[in-house]
Structures are given as C-alpha cells and as structure tokens.
C-alpha cells in the first residue's frame, strides 16, 4: 500500500465537504437517462487514508511494492492485544486502565485484560478508559470479590455484564497466581468452593426422617452411592430397632452395626452425630460411630476383644461345671485368682 504520488496529486488534503444524501455507486443507464456515479477525489482520499492509518497504526511502513499490508496489519493488531490489554494504574481495590481505541462506556459482554498493579484486599472496582464510571468487579459466583483474587503482576481477564449489580459489573474470569472465586458446585464434577468444603455439605446432612428411617440430602445431590462412601448424619429421632437411611431420594439402604447385623435399638440417638460408610458387598451402610448411642460389636474371639452382651455368660460355669469359652480364646482368668497366683477359687 502507498499514498498516491502522481504529479497531479494535491500536496495537501482538500477540506471535506458537507455530508450529502448517502447512496451507492451505479454504472448508470443511458437508455433510461440515469447517470453513472462520479468517483470524487474526496472519497478516494478517505479510502486511502483509512487503509494507510490501519497499516501505520500496526507499526508497519508503507510499501509501494507490497500488496498484503492491510492483512498483515489486521493480524499484527490482533496478536498484540493492544485493543483489550493495558497496564493497571489504579490502587488496591480500585483498578483503572486505558485502551486504544478508547470507549466512553463498557458495552454488555466487552472483554478487557489488564496487568494488576496492586493486590486486592476486598471488594474491588474497575474504571475503563478514564470514563469516570466505576463498576464493581464480581467473581464467577456473581458476588463482590473478598480479597486475594487479584495478585500483583497477575494478568486479569474481566467481562462486563450489564445485568449484575445496580447498573452492571465486571466479572473476573481469571487472574494468574490468584485464587478463583466460584459458585458452590451443584453436580458431581463441579468444582467446590472452600466454604462448601468447610460446611461438609457433600458428606454431612441433617436427618429429616423418623425413628428407624433416616432421610438425608447432600449438595450436590447424589445419583448413586459409591462403595466406601463415608458420611455424617445428625440424627433426628432415636431408633428402636432395625433402621434404614435414604440419600437424596434414592432407595432406602439398611443400616448395620460393626457386627454386620441389623440395628436392634438405641444405636442412633436423637441429635447425636452418626458416622456411616456404604459397603456394597453388604448392600448396607455400616454404622462406624454414633455419639450417645450403644455400639454394636462383633463376637469376641480374643482376650482383649470387647464382649457382646450375650457373651457375658461365658464367664460362668454351665450346669455340668464346665466353662464355655469363645472360639479362639486361649487364656481366661478366674475371678479372685490373679495371674501366676496360687490358691483355689
């Protein structure tokens, strides 16, 4: 591209004329008396200067023997990011940047990136191109920033959403080396916020059922219960016998104790915290712990094992005078007879 350089060219750009009735070029029609459109120098000058300014604006030098400079300029400007990238010159929590070309007000959906000068410590705002209008910056969960989402020298990517806040807000999509403010996950593959993890919403629930039939719901909702899934429940009503738990509207699952037997009553106490784990081989949730409730245990087979209530009789002699010893127990002590001591009992 080059600027016209023939001998008949004017040395200075002629003044622009007043805008007339806008229209389109025509070749004319002699048969109907329609004249062809005159191509004025003013129009050609405008077209020439528009192309030249795009080329030189991209940092290129006009060349009379090059015929792809406009194309190269478009690519260069796009790759430079100069239209939507700038350095922040604001202060902490009040960010500002100017882009070329400037805009008087952000349009819905406009994207801007900027290099952060100062880290934010709380709710923040952004002013575009010195417009004087300060709009809040929100996180991806649609609420004001809390602090730390914008880090020094991080490249922030924001998009304007006119529907947020009172008259619009910038949404922070990303900032390098910074934590990301997100909404709570609502499906199994969603990212979870720190608050959601701390609340235990994905593995803790308050029972809304009745005695012997716990009903709970986790967020996000579960569509199936995986083997080994451990969870906590705040029990609503004490159980009086065999019990079940229904999770997120799925089929009720039997609850068994550590002996892998159905509950008998008193293992789940109202307002107590119960810890359970699903065992697919049992097709049941095993009650691992329950505050305030009785603990079901397996049959004792060793001296240091906890005894079941029904095993207490093993310490007494049968009618024939012999002792019934649990399987696997090789050592038993008689009451009143210390280990290694002599004497009868």
Secondary structure as GFF3:
##gff-version 3
##sequence-region A 1 345
A	DSSP	alpha_helix	41	57	.	.	.	ID=ss1
A	DSSP	alpha_helix	69	80	.	.	.	ID=ss2
A	DSSP	beta_strand	85	87	.	.	.	ID=ss3
A	DSSP	beta_strand	94	97	.	.	.	ID=ss4
A	DSSP	beta_strand	111	115	.	.	.	ID=ss5
A	DSSP	beta_strand	124	128	.	.	.	ID=ss6
A	DSSP	beta_strand	134	138	.	.	.	ID=ss7
A	DSSP	beta_strand	155	161	.	.	.	ID=ss8
A	DSSP	beta_strand	169	175	.	.	.	ID=ss9
A	DSSP	alpha_helix	194	199	.	.	.	ID=ss10
A	DSSP	beta_strand	204	206	.	.	.	ID=ss11
A	DSSP	beta_strand	213	216	.	.	.	ID=ss12
A	DSSP	beta_strand	230	234	.	.	.	ID=ss13
A	DSSP	beta_strand	243	247	.	.	.	ID=ss14
A	DSSP	beta_strand	253	256	.	.	.	ID=ss15
A	DSSP	beta_strand	273	279	.	.	.	ID=ss16
A	DSSP	beta_strand	284	290	.	.	.	ID=ss17
A	DSSP	three_ten_helix	309	315	.	.	.	ID=ss18
###
